[in-house]
Structures are given as structure tokens and as C-alpha cells.
Amino acid sequence: MYTDLIAAEQLTFPSHLPVLFFVQANHPVTDQWIPEHEKQIEESLYGEMVLLDAGHYVYRSHAKEIAGKIQEPGISPP
């Protein structure tokens, strides 16, 4: 499993793929939570990360905020 984790750390999303991350702002175990997500979208033309003050399962506690962000005009690429 560790080798899979190491291999996955090198992966990124295709540059033209829209990516919208909703990420826990203050991870209790690692200070690399946000930087690791930032690395995944750094080459993305349409990558965005939204930090939420929440636990790991952000969709449970912030469903309204997530739905609102997804419905925003301009969230999809041209």
C-alpha cells in the first residue's frame, strides 16, 4: 500500500479538466493536507480549492456551501 501512496503522490489532473476541491482547512494530523491538494491542481487551468472549517467529511457539514459554489456562474470552463 505504501508504494501505491508514493506513486499517487506524483499524479496530477489533466490541465484542461475542471477540478473543484472542497478541503478541510485545519487537518488535525498533517500540515501537508492543503499543500498536497494544491500540488494536484497546480497545472490545472480550471483548478480551484475551497477551504472549509470542517471535519474530514466536509460534504456532511457544509452541503449548502458546496452546492452554492457548484452552482456559481462561471464555475465551468468556457
VORO-243056 format. One record per residue: residue in one letter; x, y, z of N, C-alpha, C, O, CB in turn. Coordinates in steps of 0.2 Angstrom, whole numbers, plus 5000, padded with zeros to 4 digits. Glycine has a CB too. Layout:
BEGIN
AXYZXYZXYZXYZXYZ;...
# end
This chain:
BEGIN
M500449945000500050005000500450065000500350114997499550005006;Y501050065003501450125004501750144997501750204995502050115009;T501950094993502150104986501650144982501750184978502450044983;D501050124983500450154979500350224981500250264977499750114981;L500450234988500450304990500950354987500850404985500450304998;I501550324987502150364984502050374977502150424974502850314985;A501750324973501650334966501050384965501050424960501450264963;A500550384969499950434969500250504970499950554967499450414973;E500750514974500950574976501250614969501250674969501450574981;Q501450574964501650604958501150624953501350654948502150554955;L500550604954499950614949499650684950499650714955499450564950;T499450714944499150774944498550764939498450714936499550834941;F498050814939497550814935497750834928498150884928496950844938;P497350814923497550844916497350924916496950944920497050814911;S497750964913497751034913497051064911496851114914498251064909;H496651034907496051064905495451034908494851044907495951054897;L495550984913495050954917494851004923495251024927495250884920;P494251024923494051074929494051034935493750974936493351094928;V494351064940494451024947494251074952494451134952495151004948;L493751054956493551104962493551064968493151014969492751124961;F494051074972494251044979493851074984493851144985494951034980;F493551044989493251064995493751035000493650975001492551054996;V494151075004494651045008494551065015494451125016495351055005;Q494651025020494751035027495251085028495851075026494750975031;A495151145031495651195032496151185037496751205036495251265034;N495951155042496451135048496451065049496051035054496251175054;H496851025046496950955047497250945053497750965055497250925041;P496950895057497250885064497850845064498250845069496750855068;V498050815059498650765059499250785055499750775057498350695056;T499050825049499650835045499550915043499050935041499650795039;D500150945042500151015040500251015032500351065029500751055043;Q500250955029500350945022499750935018499750925012500850895020;W499150935022498550925019498350975013498150955007497950935024;I498451045014498251095009498851095004498651094998498251165013;P499451095006499951095000499951034996500051034990500651095004;E499750974998499650914994499150924989499150904983499550854998;H498550954991498050964987498151024982498051024976497350994991;E498551074984498751124979499251094974499151114968499151184983;K499651054976500151024970499650984965499850984959500550974974;Q499150954967498750914962498450964957498250934951498150874966;I498351024959497951064954498451124951498151174948497351094957;E499051124953499451174951499551184943499751244941500151174954;E499451134940499551134932498851144929498851144923499851074930;S498351144933497651144930497451224928497551264932497151124935;L497151224923496951294920496251314924496151374924496851294913;Y495951264926495251274929495251244936494751214938494751244925;G495851244940495851214946495651264952495951324951496451174948;E495251244957495151284962495051244969494851194968494451334961;M495251274974495251244981494851294985495051354986495951224983;V494351264988493951304993494151275000493951215001493151304992;L494351315005494551285011493951295016493551355016495151325014;L493751245020493151245024493351235031493751185032492651205022;D493151265036493251255043492751195045492151205047493151315048;A493051135044492551075045493051015046493651015046492151065038;G492650955048493050895049493250865042493150905037492650845053;H493450805042493650775035493050765031493150775024493950705037;Y492450755033491950745028491550805027490950815030491450695031;V491850855024491650925023490950925020490550965021492050965018;Y490750875015490150875012489550865017488950875016490050815007;R489650835023489150825028488950885032488450905033489350775033;S489450925033489350985037489351055033489051105036489950995042;H489451045027489451105023489151095016489351125011490151135021;A488651055016488251045010488051105006488051115000487650995011;K487751155010487451215007487951255003487851274998487051255012;E488551265007489051305004489351264998489551304993489651315009;I489451204998489651164992489251174986489451184981489751094994;A488551164987488051164982488051234979488051244973487351144985;G488151284983488151354981488751374977488651404972488151404987;K489251344979489851354975489851324968490051354963490551334978;I489551264968489551224961489051264957489151254951489251154963;Q488551294959488051324955488251394953487851434949487451334959;E488851424956489051494954489151494946489451454943489651504957;P488951554943489151564936489851564935490251594939488851634934;G490051534930490751544928491251484931491851484930491051604930;I490851444935491251384938491551334933492051304934490851354943;S491251334927491451284922491851324917491751384916490851254918;P492351284914492751324909492351344903491851314902493351274907;P492651394899492251414893492251354888491951374882492651474890;
# end
